[in-house]
């Protein structure tokens, strides 16, 4: 069975992690992680992928899902990240690319990327 858990400072979701900027799993998967980002680890008999949320200019940035996983698992991890965003106080959520995948959730093009207010995310 798979799980998705946030990797927090003192409660790491993977054994390879000892902090956001020193996460062995994130490094191995090529994840774009900066200090202060929120990292979510998908496990199935061990860690298989990470999803990363950042903050830039007052907006939540969906930085990406990293790992060699099926499209179904990638979709599930993206939806998990969006769910976390929905639980936040009202804030814009941005994906730094334009892709029809994000339209199903209500994202619209904005300055070469896609954005939505977190309270308007649709599942």
One Martini backbone bead per residue (centre of mass of N, CA, C, O) as a GRO file, in nm:
protein
  123
    1UNK     BB    1   0.100   0.034   0.018
    2UNK     BB    2   0.043   0.369  -0.004
    3UNK     BB    3   0.195   0.691   0.084
    4UNK     BB    4   0.150   1.037   0.210
    5UNK     BB    5   0.411   1.247   0.347
    6UNK     BB    6   0.538   1.481   0.538
    7UNK     BB    7   0.847   1.644   0.562
    8UNK     BB    8   0.980   1.706   0.870
    9UNK     BB    9   1.217   1.808   1.075
   10UNK     BB   10   1.142   1.558   1.304
   11UNK     BB   11   0.953   1.400   1.072
   12UNK     BB   12   1.054   1.174   0.866
   13UNK     BB   13   0.947   1.004   0.565
   14UNK     BB   14   1.256   0.938   0.525
   15UNK     BB   15   1.576   0.789   0.565
   16UNK     BB   16   1.733   1.015   0.368
   17UNK     BB   17   1.648   1.243   0.577
   18UNK     BB   18   1.792   1.572   0.733
   19UNK     BB   19   1.656   1.784   0.549
   20UNK     BB   20   1.563   1.983   0.290
   21UNK     BB   21   1.880   2.044   0.192
   22UNK     BB   22   1.965   1.712   0.273
   23UNK     BB   23   1.808   1.525   0.080
   24UNK     BB   24   1.870   1.227  -0.063
   25UNK     BB   25   1.612   1.179  -0.223
   26UNK     BB   26   1.596   1.450  -0.369
   27UNK     BB   27   1.870   1.424  -0.505
   28UNK     BB   28   1.821   1.151  -0.654
   29UNK     BB   29   1.549   1.281  -0.807
   30UNK     BB   30   1.596   1.597  -0.878
   31UNK     BB   31   1.490   1.799  -0.680
   32UNK     BB   32   1.342   2.120  -0.631
   33UNK     BB   33   1.507   2.243  -0.343
   34UNK     BB   34   1.440   2.466  -0.075
   35UNK     BB   35   1.447   2.651   0.176
   36UNK     BB   36   1.108   2.601   0.308
   37UNK     BB   37   1.003   2.376   0.176
   38UNK     BB   38   0.756   2.137   0.091
   39UNK     BB   39   0.769   1.785   0.159
   40UNK     BB   40   0.645   1.496  -0.022
   41UNK     BB   41   0.615   1.145   0.046
   42UNK     BB   42   0.616   0.857  -0.151
   43UNK     BB   43   0.514   0.528  -0.051
   44UNK     BB   44   0.626   0.180  -0.149
   45UNK     BB   45   0.831   0.004  -0.002
   46UNK     BB   46   0.925   0.290   0.001
   47UNK     BB   47   1.059   0.546  -0.151
   48UNK     BB   48   0.943   0.700  -0.487
   49UNK     BB   49   0.852   1.007  -0.417
   50UNK     BB   50   0.824   1.369  -0.474
   51UNK     BB   51   0.671   1.667  -0.345
   52UNK     BB   52   0.677   2.030  -0.421
   53UNK     BB   53   0.650   2.324  -0.217
   54UNK     BB   54   0.641   2.674  -0.261
   55UNK     BB   55   0.750   3.025  -0.224
   56UNK     BB   56   0.644   3.315  -0.433
   57UNK     BB   57   0.535   3.618  -0.416
   58UNK     BB   58   0.275   3.507  -0.243
   59UNK     BB   59   0.298   3.211  -0.372
   60UNK     BB   60   0.220   2.899  -0.454
   61UNK     BB   61   0.447   2.645  -0.565
   62UNK     BB   62   0.443   2.392  -0.799
   63UNK     BB   63   0.737   2.231  -0.855
   64UNK     BB   64   0.682   1.907  -0.819
   65UNK     BB   65   0.731   1.572  -0.942
   66UNK     BB   66   0.955   1.314  -0.821
   67UNK     BB   67   0.992   1.031  -1.017
   68UNK     BB   68   0.949   0.686  -1.118
   69UNK     BB   69   0.620   0.703  -1.209
   70UNK     BB   70   0.315   0.674  -1.265
   71UNK     BB   71   0.054   0.863  -1.371
   72UNK     BB   72  -0.131   0.790  -1.135
   73UNK     BB   73   0.068   0.871  -0.908
   74UNK     BB   74   0.120   1.158  -1.005
   75UNK     BB   75  -0.173   1.249  -0.975
   76UNK     BB   76  -0.199   1.186  -0.673
   77UNK     BB   77   0.027   1.379  -0.578
   78UNK     BB   78  -0.092   1.635  -0.697
   79UNK     BB   79  -0.359   1.618  -0.535
   80UNK     BB   80  -0.225   1.633  -0.259
   81UNK     BB   81  -0.106   1.915  -0.298
   82UNK     BB   82  -0.376   2.058  -0.354
   83UNK     BB   83  -0.505   1.991  -0.084
   84UNK     BB   84  -0.309   2.150   0.087
   85UNK     BB   85  -0.376   2.422  -0.047
   86UNK     BB   86  -0.682   2.428   0.036
   87UNK     BB   87  -0.605   2.452   0.358
   88UNK     BB   88  -0.532   2.727   0.317
   89UNK     BB   89  -0.519   3.028   0.306
   90UNK     BB   90  -0.581   3.252   0.091
   91UNK     BB   91  -0.416   3.164  -0.225
   92UNK     BB   92  -0.205   3.148  -0.472
   93UNK     BB   93  -0.157   2.907  -0.738
   94UNK     BB   94   0.143   2.781  -0.906
   95UNK     BB   95   0.248   2.694  -1.239
   96UNK     BB   96   0.553   2.706  -1.442
   97UNK     BB   97   0.332   2.617  -1.664
   98UNK     BB   98   0.172   2.495  -1.965
   99UNK     BB   99  -0.111   2.268  -1.903
  100UNK     BB  100  -0.394   2.081  -1.945
  101UNK     BB  101  -0.398   1.928  -1.677
  102UNK     BB  102  -0.469   2.190  -1.492
  103UNK     BB  103  -0.760   2.263  -1.595
  104UNK     BB  104  -0.931   2.049  -1.430
  105UNK     BB  105  -0.875   2.245  -1.159
  106UNK     BB  106  -0.887   2.568  -1.285
  107UNK     BB  107  -0.661   2.659  -1.433
  108UNK     BB  108  -0.491   2.955  -1.561
  109UNK     BB  109  -0.347   3.162  -1.756
  110UNK     BB  110  -0.027   3.335  -1.640
  111UNK     BB  111   0.253   3.455  -1.740
  112UNK     BB  112   0.346   3.157  -1.862
  113UNK     BB  113   0.138   3.019  -1.672
  114UNK     BB  114  -0.044   2.884  -1.384
  115UNK     BB  115  -0.355   2.977  -1.205
  116UNK     BB  116  -0.503   2.979  -0.864
  117UNK     BB  117  -0.727   2.985  -0.625
  118UNK     BB  118  -0.745   2.768  -0.370
  119UNK     BB  119  -1.070   2.792  -0.336
  120UNK     BB  120  -1.102   2.692  -0.667
  121UNK     BB  121  -1.033   2.411  -0.649
  122UNK     BB  122  -1.088   2.120  -0.851
  123UNK     BB  123  -1.198   1.756  -0.838
   0.00000   0.00000   0.00000
